[in-house]
């Protein structure tokens, strides 16, 4: 089965995907994510969504962090 | 004396290690694990100085904290480095380690939190790591001090730490350019390792570039970097040079980790997982946070802080004043000395010391929230609200700290990555009712709104927050157009804070207040007392003919439209600029009030309920205190913004008080 790629936001809370593409993101944020080891090919887990359309919590390489939904939508994952 | 720098990612336990390795301790503005300013301590074995740098992910700075660390490494030359890494997050931590190895100074690697890693089923092979990186590796548990003895003994002789022989091959094309750049750099004096500078330049590190610009003509160097980047693009190796360098490093790190770490038995982080499922829950998270905040304020002002403050007040008004009175009479002190000590010093400083318990309790609870890891979650919970106001969730913590004192709060804003968000937080901080303004509210609320004291005080806090939010929206729209705000926050695992660390950080935050009581407030009280004691007619004059009355009378007409155009009210405002705590001590002196009850009686006679609200609002808004102005200048590095913050608050205070008083009168209140 060919795995399709979709926005990270489409993941169910608790499920993982591997990062396929990160595009159009604010360069500062992109660098910070790279510092945390978030880049293409890495497995990422959606932990939960914050209140009031707030940031979503993600886990990557054992590190928990949160970014806003708008930015998370720029991360494409393969399930 | 040698100097050794302590470098590592945020939340790796640098501060714990610093504390165990050094005997003396200097201030850390710490929240959610971020050490704000580099601090220096002397090593326990007397071998030299240890410099604790802010937590950084790489040498390429994004926030001001990170800039401090990068700048230190470039401009100063430590004899050796201690790189502390989190054993359970090795892959990410090693990125910084490689950059430090390229720096070329003798380095030891502190492999921290091996207990945490082991508990999670991660086994790190320290010997393998040592062999691969070519530097001594020490397994550590910095929180308990395990393994730190070995590090300390190695540091005794920094010259005995083997030189770093690490060298990563970046591929023929890039290596060629590195050689060309290092050849050019040979003409520049006082640089650390040339290869390191060349690589940092290729990574477009702004701090390195700025430094080189000061010493040499960088256009040739930049041309070399650009040429290198376009050949990389032509060969379809990478889009940019920094990306290429990073990918080479990541490949190397992966190979090291594959050899040195066994993660086959890795388990998830259970406690954190379970706590987060409740504390950051999409519906429960915010209500729980509000409950915590309510409990925090209740504890500070009602449950614990209030009774303790009453005890202190009782002691100062009772035994201390009486004791001083009888002692002074016994030794036959002159009237002047007697009045100076009892009215000036005890009346002035004592009126402020009453608030010490409340301030320390507030700081203790803030430290607990920071150390436990909950603060980072609060930023997450508040981000969507803050974003609507044009700010960033990370600004929320500084604002909370601002309720304690604006000065550390403005310093805490440093960990916000974007200059715009940092500037807005700094500019709006004075609108947070710091603990120094609380005495004024408490005093007036007790006199005029005895039935709704808590509500009245809370209303002032809320008023500050509302104006902060409104102005935030306004400033971010008109002063910082086109600057978007970003948000990313790392969530450290929850842990139980250690009592020792809590005590230390509470003391570090609170001692500034005590120091102020001993200096500015003491001096202010004495000066004000002198001005009220002396007048054009000589010493010991009637208060109405004192210098203070003359001076207060001079600004009183300006304040008349606001409802408190008396010389007494006017003369509290200028010393209030020195420190807001002085407002109440000035009143103590002016009204010759021996205790709180006496002062309350005097206030009731002079103010009306309406003018008291207007006065409280004015005190809340009118101008940041001198210490805050100082820190705003330091953090913004701009007189323009410093004067702007003073100016807008004065205008705001005058306008708001005017509206309250005149509006209230139109509605027929008094």
Interface residues (C-beta under 8 A of the other chain):
Chain A: X26 X28 X29 X31 X32 X33 X34 X35 X36 X37 X39 X47 X48 X49 X50 X51 X52 X53 X54 X55 X57 X61 X62 X63 X64 X65 X66 X67 X68 X71
Chain B: X57 X58 X60 X62 X88 X89 X91 X92 X95 X246 X250 X266 X269 X272 X276 X277 X280 X281 X282 X283 X285 X286 X380 X381 X383 X384 X385 X387 X393 X417 X418 X484 X486 X487 X488 X489 X490 X491 X492 X493
